[in-house]
Amino acid sequence: MIFHLLFLILLQVINFRFPSKQSLKIVHYLPINFALYTLDCREIKTYLKTYCQEHIDQRMLRIQKTIADIQESLSSETKSSAGDKHETGRAMLQLEREKAGTQLAEIEKLQEALHKVDTSKTYQTVGLGSIVNCSTATYFISISVGKIDCNSQIYYAIAPNTPMGKLLLGKKVKDSIVFNGNEIVIEEIF
């Protein structure tokens, strides 16, 4: 038990970076009874931010691979006797490359937004980097990643510019919002 607690603390101290989403799941299967050891809010935020970073890294790798594949196709294609078919194929590949370049720029914006998230800060009002425990769900205000399981609890990583994020920004504990006709009470912010 002590070894596993020290391992978790060591991971946080060295700001451990998980190499893939699959390895993130290893944390859930460590032979540790989480009922005996509860993560504090800083550890939870660090885990959630790391998960979001891994999400960005995976998307970036896929896009970079797509760009490399397109570039290889463009450079390896030789002039065929079909003429127009060749030019149409090249034009389509260049459009795909531009589309992938735009996606890469969007990923870089997400990277910048996530970089602004401060996991050491606690919040009195909802802002970038806060965890908001509501009557219906718990949200991590950062980037839109979706559902994240951490320490046997579900968190939803959402961006501040999403409909729910816009409603939550600036709110305090005990404030309520109405989303899709449902009243949601903010129970805790950290």
N, C-alpha and C positions, 0 to 999 in steps of 0.2 A: 504494500500500500504506500509506504513512504517513498519507495523508488519511483512509483508512478506519479506521485505528487511532485517530486523533484524534477521528473522528466517534463511535466507540463509547465512548471515554472521555468525550466531551462529553455523550453521552446519559446516562451514569451520573452525572456531576457535577450536571447540572440535574434529576436524578431524573425523566427523561422518562416521560410517561404516554402509552401507546398508546391511540388513540381507538377501535380496534376489534380483534377477534381477527384479522381479515384483515390488518390492518397489522402485527400481531405477526409474521406470516410474512415480512414484508419483511426482518427481521433475518436470517432463514435464507438469503435470497437476495442479501445484500450481496456484491459482488464481492470477497470477502476469502478468502484461503486460511486456514481455521481451523487447519490443521495447523501454520502458522507462528505463529499467535497463539492461545493458549489462555486462556480466561477463568479468572480466579482464583475462589476459592470465594465471595468477597464479591460479585463480579459475577454469578456463577451464582445466588446467593441473591436478589440484587436482581431479576434477570430472572424467577425463579420467583415471587417475591412479586408482581411487577407483573402477571404472567400471571394469578395467582389473583385479584388485585384487579380485573382486566379481566373475569374470569369473574363476579365478584360484581356489577360494574357492569352487565353485560349482562342478568343475571337481574333486577336491580332495575328496569332500564328496561322489560323485558317486563312485569313485575308492575305497575308504575306505569301503563303503557299500558292494561293490562287493567282496572285500577281506574277509570281515566279513561273508558274505553269503557262500562263498566257504569254509571258515574255519569251519563254522557250518555244512555244508554238509559233510566235511571230518570227523568231530568228531562224527556226529550222524549216519553215515553209519556203519552198522554192517556187519560182515562177512556173506555173503550169501553162499548158497550151489552151486551157479553158478561158483564160483572160478575165472575163467579167466575173466568173465564179471565184477566181483567185482574189480579185479586188474586193468582192463582197465579203469573202471570208476574212480577209485582213481587216476590213472596216468593222466587222462584227467583233473581232478579237480586240481591236483598239477601244471599242465602246465598252466591252467587258472590263478592260484594264482601267478605263476612266471610272467606271462604276466601283470597282474594287478600291481605287485610289480615294474616292469619296468616302467609302466605308472606313478606310484606314484613317482618314481625317476625323471622322466621327468618333472612332475609338480613341484617338489622341485627345479629343475634347473630354471624353469620359475619364481618361487617365488624369487629366488636369483637375477635373472636378473631384475625383477620389483623393487626389493628393491633398486637397484642402480639408479633408475630414481629419479632425483632431480627436484621437481616441482617448486622450488623457483628460479631456475637459468634461465636466458635468454641466448640465444645462438646467436653467429654471424655466426657460421658454423653448419651444420647439425650434430647432435650427439645424443646419447642416452638421451631421455627425451625432445627432441625438438619437437615442432609442426612446420610442414613445409607446408605452403600454396603454392600450385603449380597452374599452369594454368588449370589443369584438376581435381584436388582433393586436400584435406588437409589430411596430415598424422601425426600421433603421433608415434614417434619412441620409442618403448618400447618392447612389446611382441605382437605376432600375435593373435589378437582377432577378427579383422574384423571391420565391420561398427558400429559406435557409434554415436547416435544422441545427441548432446549437444547444448542447447541454439539455437535451430532451425538451426543448421549447422551439416553437416555430416563430421565425422572424421573417418579415417581408421587407426586403431592401427596395426602397423606392426613391426616386429622384424628387427634389423639391419642386420641380416644374410639372409633376404629374397631378391629376385632379385631386387625389388624396393628399399629396404633399403640399399643394397650395392651400388646402383647407387647414392642414395642421400647423403650417409655419406661423410662428409668433404666438401660438396658444400656450396656456399654462395648465397645470394640474387642476382638475375639476371643471375645466372648460369643456363645452360640448360642441360638436359639429353635426351637421346633417349631410349624410352621403347616401345617395340613391334612396332617399326617403326614410333612412334609418338614422336615429339619433345615436351618436357615438360619444362616450364620455372619456376624456383623457384621465387615466388613473395615476400614471407615473411617468416622469421624464428623467432620463439620466444620460 
